[in-house]
Amino acid sequence: MNPFALVSGGQIWRGEAVGVALAVAMMLLVALLRRRGASPLRLPAAMLCVHLALLASLQFDVFTAGAQRAVAFVALLCLLASLGRLAVLLFFDVLLARRGEEHVPKIVRDTAQGGVYLAVFFFTLRASGVEPGSLLTTSALLTAALGLSLQDTLGNLFAGLAIQVQRPFAPGDWVEFDDKAPHIGRVIEVNWRATRLITLDDVEVTVPNGLLAKAPLVNFTRPTRASRRSLYVYASSEVPPHEVHVAITKAIEGSFGVLTTPPPTVVTNRFVPDTGIEYWVRFFTDRFDLRDRIDGEARDRIWYAFRRLGIEHPATQRRVLVEQVSEERRAREAAVWIDRRLRSIRKVSFLATLSDSEMRSLAEECRMRLYGAGEVIIRRGEFGKEFYVIDRGEVELSAMRGESTITLGRLDAGQFFGERGAMTGEARVATVTAVTDLELLVITHESLQRILQKTPAIADTLSRALVDRQRDVERRLLASDSVEPGAEEDETQLLARIRKFFSL
């Protein structure tokens, strides 16, 4: 038998087909090496080599007539399968890639390749003189048995094709396919049988396409990557709901992963007997993969805010503690707290002129506030009548220059901020943010006013101390290059503002 001419069923297959396969392979090799390397060409190259090897074996008369037909059949099948594989690669990896459609679903590629191989097999049968229809007719029982055994497989295949046509999700999307929390995952791949997902626990789950086609799918990353999160918080019914709303909204503002647009909202959800009021906290995030951390840090912020404002977290469990505390013990504990506050107040330079009794009075009246890391304490441009002494922790001062934020410095335990607004009522000149967990002493305008009304002459000393500090603040915080006015004029103006603000 001529190795380059297969006569079968009246059709002649010439060796030019091998040249066509080699030419197509060379073109694909050049195109694919630039994009994906030579690995996609390994299978068609191997089939082409098998074809050439079988044709070479036909040059020797070592086969019977029946064996020669079988070898010729396999040789032709390998040649056509190699051409079919090359055609699929040419279509998906070259032609579609040039149109920008590089991410063709794997199930589409696999189905197309399977269809090509099936067509090649039937075509080779016909070329060898075997009618495929007669085989199917005579093997009806086998076909029925195969159909029943492959029912689930075919169902998954067609379900996968339906998913690709409808495209309810794509690789990279976070989806939920039932009401079980562990069944939430990020789609990795959709193949001909199943869809692979990675859950929040970094566990790979393989879900049959048939199950996904029947399940109510929830896609957390469509129509946009921002999805809403919900937290439920309880607070005492003694606190006005509006105050709780404001406290929660400010607390989670700027928290990790919480988007500012759309803004967070709080809803008074329901009244719970023996517990208080349930509040529904709603915010959006575009980092669904970190949702547990985002929820946890938002709860931390709310806890700190409630603690600062004295809002209790009611619980259904009740504990009754009976403890007898003597007046002497109460006085001793109060003295310890006052001494601690007094040590912090004495570090404030512009209050150094106050007498011991006046400082102790401030220590008795000031309040302690807690802040969590990342929370904003005061904002540039806001008005406030309080100033703060850092008892524990560290803060960062910043200001806006154009559209960028400039870090102006940090303050730690023993330092203070906000004194200018407390003494004159002016707007804050910088934004102060907690770097670590903070304990702050808050000295109010009313406490300062009682001291100044009792001893008005202290205002002169305070104005001079504030002038010196303000010069440094304006240089550091505002980065001003303008010429500073004379010290005497500054003191005079500042003293006038202090007297007016405190009605002296």
Secondary structure in CASP SS format (residue, H / E / C, confidence):
PFRMAT SS
TARGET T0000
AUTHOR 0000-0000-0000
METHOD secondary structure of the structure
MODEL  1
M C 1.00
N C 1.00
P C 1.00
F C 1.00
A E 1.00
L E 1.00
V E 1.00
S E 1.00
G C 1.00
G C 1.00
Q E 1.00
I E 1.00
W E 1.00
R E 1.00
G C 1.00
E H 1.00
A H 1.00
V H 1.00
G H 1.00
V H 1.00
A H 1.00
L H 1.00
A H 1.00
V H 1.00
A H 1.00
M H 1.00
M H 1.00
L H 1.00
L H 1.00
V H 1.00
A H 1.00
L H 1.00
L H 1.00
R C 1.00
R C 1.00
R C 1.00
G C 1.00
A C 1.00
S H 1.00
P H 1.00
L H 1.00
R H 1.00
L H 1.00
P H 1.00
A H 1.00
A H 1.00
M H 1.00
L H 1.00
C H 1.00
V H 1.00
H H 1.00
L H 1.00
A H 1.00
L H 1.00
L H 1.00
A H 1.00
S H 1.00
L C 1.00
Q C 1.00
F C 1.00
D C 1.00
V C 1.00
F C 1.00
T C 1.00
A H 1.00
G H 1.00
A H 1.00
Q H 1.00
R H 1.00
A H 1.00
V H 1.00
A H 1.00
F H 1.00
V H 1.00
A H 1.00
L H 1.00
L H 1.00
C H 1.00
L H 1.00
L H 1.00
A H 1.00
S H 1.00
L H 1.00
G H 1.00
R H 1.00
L H 1.00
A H 1.00
V H 1.00
L H 1.00
L H 1.00
F H 1.00
F H 1.00
D H 1.00
V H 1.00
L H 1.00
L H 1.00
A H 1.00
R H 1.00
R C 1.00
G C 1.00
E C 1.00
E C 1.00
H C 1.00
V C 1.00
P C 1.00
K H 1.00
I H 1.00
V H 1.00
R H 1.00
D H 1.00
T H 1.00
A H 1.00
Q H 1.00
G H 1.00
G H 1.00
V H 1.00
Y H 1.00
L H 1.00
A H 1.00
V H 1.00
F H 1.00
F H 1.00
F H 1.00
T H 1.00
L H 1.00
R H 1.00
A H 1.00
S C 1.00
G C 1.00
V C 1.00
E C 1.00
P H 1.00
G H 1.00
S H 1.00
L H 1.00
L H 1.00
T H 1.00
T H 1.00
S C 1.00
A H 1.00
L H 1.00
L H 1.00
T H 1.00
A H 1.00
A H 1.00
L H 1.00
G H 1.00
L H 1.00
S H 1.00
L C 1.00
Q H 1.00
D H 1.00
T H 1.00
L H 1.00
G H 1.00
N H 1.00
L H 1.00
F H 1.00
A H 1.00
G H 1.00
L H 1.00
A H 1.00
I H 1.00
Q H 1.00
V H 1.00
Q H 1.00
R C 1.00
P C 1.00
F C 1.00
A C 1.00
P C 1.00
G C 1.00
D C 1.00
W E 1.00
V E 1.00
E E 1.00
F C 1.00
D C 1.00
D C 1.00
K C 1.00
A H 1.00
P H 1.00
H H 1.00
I E 1.00
G E 1.00
R E 1.00
V E 1.00
I E 1.00
E E 1.00
V E 1.00
N C 1.00
W C 1.00
R C 1.00
A E 1.00
T E 1.00
R E 1.00
L E 1.00
I E 1.00
T E 1.00
L C 1.00
D C 1.00
D C 1.00
V C 1.00
E E 1.00
V E 1.00
T E 1.00
V E 1.00
P E 1.00
N H 1.00
G H 1.00
L H 1.00
L H 1.00
A H 1.00
K H 1.00
A C 1.00
P C 1.00
L C 1.00
V E 1.00
N E 1.00
F C 1.00
T C 1.00
R C 1.00
P C 1.00
T C 1.00
R C 1.00
A C 1.00
S E 1.00
R E 1.00
R E 1.00
S E 1.00
L E 1.00
Y E 1.00
V E 1.00
Y E 1.00
A E 1.00
S C 1.00
S C 1.00
E C 1.00
V C 1.00
P C 1.00
P H 1.00
H H 1.00
E H 1.00
V H 1.00
H H 1.00
V H 1.00
A H 1.00
I H 1.00
T H 1.00
K H 1.00
A H 1.00
I H 1.00
E C 1.00
G C 1.00
S C 1.00
F C 1.00
G C 1.00
V C 1.00
L C 1.00
T C 1.00
T C 1.00
P C 1.00
P C 1.00
P C 1.00
T E 1.00
V E 1.00
V E 1.00
T E 1.00
N E 1.00
R E 1.00
F E 1.00
V E 1.00
P C 1.00
D C 1.00
T C 1.00
G E 1.00
I E 1.00
E E 1.00
Y E 1.00
W E 1.00
V E 1.00
R E 1.00
F E 1.00
F E 1.00
T E 1.00
D C 1.00
R C 1.00
F H 1.00
D H 1.00
L H 1.00
R H 1.00
D H 1.00
R H 1.00
I H 1.00
D H 1.00
G H 1.00
E H 1.00
A H 1.00
R H 1.00
D H 1.00
R H 1.00
I H 1.00
W H 1.00
Y H 1.00
A H 1.00
F H 1.00
R H 1.00
R H 1.00
L H 1.00
G C 1.00
I C 1.00
E C 1.00
H C 1.00
P C 1.00
A C 1.00
T C 1.00
Q C 1.00
R C 1.00
R C 1.00
V C 1.00
L C 1.00
V C 1.00
E C 1.00
Q C 1.00
V C 1.00
S C 1.00
E H 1.00
E H 1.00
R H 1.00
R H 1.00
A H 1.00
R H 1.00
E H 1.00
A H 1.00
A H 1.00
V H 1.00
W H 1.00
I H 1.00
D H 1.00
R H 1.00
R H 1.00
L H 1.00
R H 1.00
S H 1.00
I H 1.00
R C 1.00
K C 1.00
V C 1.00
S H 1.00
F H 1.00
L H 1.00
A C 1.00
T C 1.00
L C 1.00
S C 1.00
D H 1.00
S H 1.00
E H 1.00
M H 1.00
R H 1.00
S H 1.00
L H 1.00
A H 1.00
E H 1.00
E H 1.00
C C 1.00
R E 1.00
M E 1.00
R E 1.00
L E 1.00
Y E 1.00
G C 1.00
A C 1.00
G C 1.00
E C 1.00
V E 1.00
I E 1.00
I E 1.00
R C 1.00
R C 1.00
G C 1.00
E C 1.00
F E 1.00
G C 1.00
K C 1.00
E C 1.00
F E 1.00
Y E 1.00
V E 1.00
I E 1.00
D E 1.00
R E 1.00
G C 1.00
E E 1.00
V E 1.00
E E 1.00
L E 1.00
S E 1.00
A E 1.00
M E 1.00
R E 1.00
G C 1.00
E C 1.00
S E 1.00
T E 1.00
I E 1.00
T E 1.00
L E 1.00
G E 1.00
R E 1.00
L E 1.00
D E 1.00
A C 1.00
G C 1.00
Q C 1.00
F E 1.00
F E 1.00
G C 1.00
E H 1.00
R H 1.00
G H 1.00
A H 1.00
M H 1.00
T H 1.00
G C 1.00
E C 1.00
A E 1.00
R C 1.00
V C 1.00
A C 1.00
T E 1.00
V E 1.00
T E 1.00
A E 1.00
V C 1.00
T C 1.00
D C 1.00
L E 1.00
E E 1.00
L E 1.00
L E 1.00
V E 1.00
I E 1.00
T C 1.00
H H 1.00
E H 1.00
S H 1.00
L H 1.00
Q H 1.00
R H 1.00
I H 1.00
L H 1.00
Q H 1.00
K H 1.00
T C 1.00
P C 1.00
A C 1.00
I H 1.00
A H 1.00
D H 1.00
T H 1.00
L H 1.00
S H 1.00
R H 1.00
A H 1.00
L H 1.00
V H 1.00
D H 1.00
R H 1.00
Q H 1.00
R H 1.00
D H 1.00
V H 1.00
E H 1.00
R H 1.00
R H 1.00
L H 1.00
L C 1.00
A C 1.00
S C 1.00
D C 1.00
S C 1.00
V C 1.00
E C 1.00
P C 1.00
G C 1.00
A H 1.00
E H 1.00
E H 1.00
D H 1.00
E H 1.00
T H 1.00
Q H 1.00
L H 1.00
L H 1.00
A H 1.00
R H 1.00
I H 1.00
R H 1.00
K H 1.00
F H 1.00
F C 1.00
S C 1.00
L C 1.00
END
